Amino acid sequence: MAPKLTTEFIGTFFLVFIIGLCATQGLALAPVAIGLGLMVLVYMGGHISGAHYNPAVTLAVFLRGKIDVRGALMYIVVQLAAGTLAAMTVRGITGLTFVPSPTIQTPGAIAVEALFTFLLALVILNVATAKATAGNSYYGAAIGCTVLAAAFAGGGLSGGAFNPAVGLGPALAQVFTGNGPPTHVWIYIVGPCLGGAAAAMVFRVQKQE
């Protein structure tokens, strides 16, 4: 289990680290950097841990039956720890904290987070866990491009986390640095988890077993 957890930690850390540096610099092409970054991280760790790097994806994979309860819980703990450390590292380098924040009303933000996480998880289940696509060489590109599209289309509306580690990790780092807890962090837990669970159910309907 250690290689898998180490890989999940490294992948989640660098995903949140890339997001944090892009956010604190206000980069216009941040979605490109994030999508490409996730793509290479998926290729780095997909054959070891499955390259979830996202508690909502782990939830979807658990409901799909590809990871057991103990493994899923360990993945999620490691992902959240990595996201928090990455956010603390961004703070140490830039002096700034970053927390996703919606620009639309809460129901709309939850919908955006849920829908794009649903898309991400469904893509992952189909390109990385289905027998019909086993051994393909495009899974990393498919996953990275999904996040790139989601970040461009929905990031400016919901805050663009699509990942509880991206929502909760920076929030915990903000608390640890004495800046107080953000009030909307729950959006980035509820929305993505709803999307991940829905993706697992749709995958069953697709009968990709």
C-alpha positions in Angstrom: 0.0 0.0 0.0 2.9 2.3 0.7 3.8 2.9 -3.0 0.2 3.7 -3.8 -0.2 6.1 -0.9 3.1 7.8 -1.7 2.1 8.2 -5.3 -1.3 9.7 -4.3 0.5 12.1 -1.9 2.9 13.3 -4.6 0.3 13.6 -7.3 -2.2 15.5 -5.1 0.5 17.7 -3.7 1.8 18.8 -7.1 -1.8 19.2 -8.5 -2.7 21.6 -5.7 0.7 23.2 -5.8 0.3 24.0 -9.5 -3.3 25.3 -8.8 -2.1 27.5 -5.9 0.8 29.1 -7.8 -1.5 29.8 -10.8 -4.2 31.3 -8.5 -1.8 33.5 -6.5 -0.3 34.9 -9.7 -3.7 35.3 -11.4 -2.5 33.6 -14.6 -5.0 33.9 -17.4 -4.0 30.5 -18.8 -4.1 28.7 -15.5 -6.5 26.0 -16.8 -3.9 25.0 -19.4 -1.2 24.7 -16.8 -3.5 22.7 -14.5 -4.8 20.4 -17.2 -1.3 19.7 -18.5 0.0 19.3 -15.0 -2.7 16.8 -14.2 -2.1 14.9 -17.4 1.6 14.3 -16.7 0.9 13.4 -13.0 -1.7 10.8 -14.2 0.9 9.3 -16.5 3.4 9.3 -13.6 1.2 7.5 -11.2 -1.7 5.8 -13.0 0.1 2.4 -13.1 0.9 2.6 -9.4 -2.1 4.0 -7.6 -4.7 4.7 -10.3 -3.8 8.4 -10.0 -6.9 9.5 -8.3 -5.5 12.7 -6.6 -9.1 13.6 -5.7 -11.4 12.2 -2.9 -14.4 12.5 -5.2 -12.6 10.3 -7.8 -11.7 7.8 -5.0 -15.4 7.8 -4.0 -16.4 7.0 -7.6 -13.8 4.2 -7.9 -14.9 2.8 -4.5 -18.6 2.7 -5.7 -17.4 1.2 -8.9 -15.8 -1.6 -6.9 -12.2 -1.1 -7.7 -11.0 -0.1 -4.2 -12.1 -1.3 -0.8 -13.3 0.8 2.1 -10.0 0.8 3.9 -8.0 1.7 0.8 -10.4 4.4 -0.1 -10.2 6.0 3.3 -6.4 5.9 3.3 -6.4 7.5 -0.1 -8.7 10.3 1.0 -6.7 11.0 4.2 -3.4 11.2 2.2 -5.0 13.4 -0.6 -6.3 15.9 2.0 -3.0 16.0 3.8 -1.1 16.5 0.5 -3.5 19.3 -0.5 -3.1 21.1 2.8 0.7 20.8 2.7 0.7 22.1 -0.9 -1.3 25.1 0.1 1.0 25.7 3.0 4.0 25.5 0.6 2.4 28.0 -1.7 1.9 30.3 1.3 5.5 29.9 2.3 6.8 30.7 -1.2 4.4 33.6 -2.2 3.1 34.8 1.2 -0.4 34.4 -0.1 -3.2 31.9 0.6 -5.7 30.8 -2.0 -9.1 29.3 -1.5 -11.7 28.6 -4.3 -14.5 31.0 -4.2 -17.8 31.1 -6.2 -18.9 34.2 -8.1 -22.5 32.8 -8.5 -25.2 31.8 -6.1 -24.6 28.7 -4.0 -27.0 26.4 -5.8 -25.4 27.2 -9.1 -21.9 26.8 -7.7 -22.8 23.4 -6.3 -24.3 22.4 -9.7 -21.1 23.4 -11.6 -18.9 21.6 -9.1 -21.1 18.5 -9.3 -21.5 18.4 -13.0 -17.9 18.8 -14.0 -16.7 16.4 -11.3 -19.3 14.0 -12.7 -17.7 14.4 -16.1 -14.2 14.0 -14.7 -15.1 10.9 -12.7 -17.0 9.3 -15.6 -14.1 9.9 -18.0 -11.7 8.3 -15.5 -13.9 5.3 -14.9 -14.2 4.7 -18.6 -10.7 5.3 -19.7 -8.8 4.0 -16.7 -11.0 1.2 -15.2 -13.0 -0.3 -18.0 -12.0 -3.6 -19.6 -12.7 -2.3 -23.0 -10.1 0.4 -22.7 -7.5 -1.5 -20.7 -3.9 -0.8 -21.7 -4.7 2.4 -23.7 -2.1 5.1 -24.0 -4.5 8.1 -24.0 -6.0 8.0 -20.5 -3.8 10.7 -19.1 -4.6 13.1 -22.0 -8.3 12.4 -21.6 -8.3 13.2 -17.9 -6.1 16.3 -18.2 -8.1 17.7 -21.1 -11.3 17.1 -19.1 -10.0 19.3 -16.2 -8.7 21.9 -18.7 -12.2 22.2 -20.2 -13.9 22.2 -16.8 -11.5 24.9 -15.5 -12.1 27.2 -18.5 -15.9 26.7 -18.6 -16.7 26.6 -14.9 -13.8 27.8 -13.0 -14.8 31.5 -13.1 -18.3 30.5 -11.8 -17.9 28.0 -9.0 -14.2 28.5 -8.2 -13.2 25.5 -10.2 -12.1 23.0 -7.5 -13.9 19.8 -8.8 -11.9 18.1 -6.0 -12.3 18.2 -2.2 -8.5 18.2 -1.8 -8.4 21.5 -3.8 -11.3 23.0 -1.8 -10.5 21.7 1.7 -6.7 21.6 1.7 -6.2 25.4 1.0 -9.1 26.1 3.5 -7.2 24.2 6.2 -4.0 26.0 5.3 -5.8 29.3 5.7 -7.0 28.3 9.1 -3.5 27.1 10.2 -2.0 30.5 9.1 -4.5 32.4 11.2 -6.6 33.9 8.5 -9.9 32.3 9.6 -12.0 29.6 8.0 -13.8 30.4 4.7 -17.6 30.0 4.8 -18.1 28.3 1.5 -15.6 25.4 1.7 -18.5 22.9 2.0 -19.5 23.6 -1.6 -16.2 21.9 -2.7 -17.0 18.8 -0.7 -20.7 18.4 -1.4 -20.6 19.2 -5.1 -17.7 17.0 -6.1 -18.9 14.1 -4.0 -22.3 14.2 -5.5 -20.7 14.3 -9.0 -18.4 11.3 -8.2 -21.2 9.2 -6.8 -23.4 10.0 -9.8 -20.6 9.0 -12.2 -20.3 5.6 -10.6 -24.0 5.0 -11.0 -24.0 6.1 -14.7 -21.0 3.9 -15.3 -23.0 0.9 -14.1 -25.8 1.8 -16.6 -23.2 2.0 -19.3 -22.3 -1.6 -18.3 -18.6 -1.0 -18.8 -17.6 -4.0 -16.6 
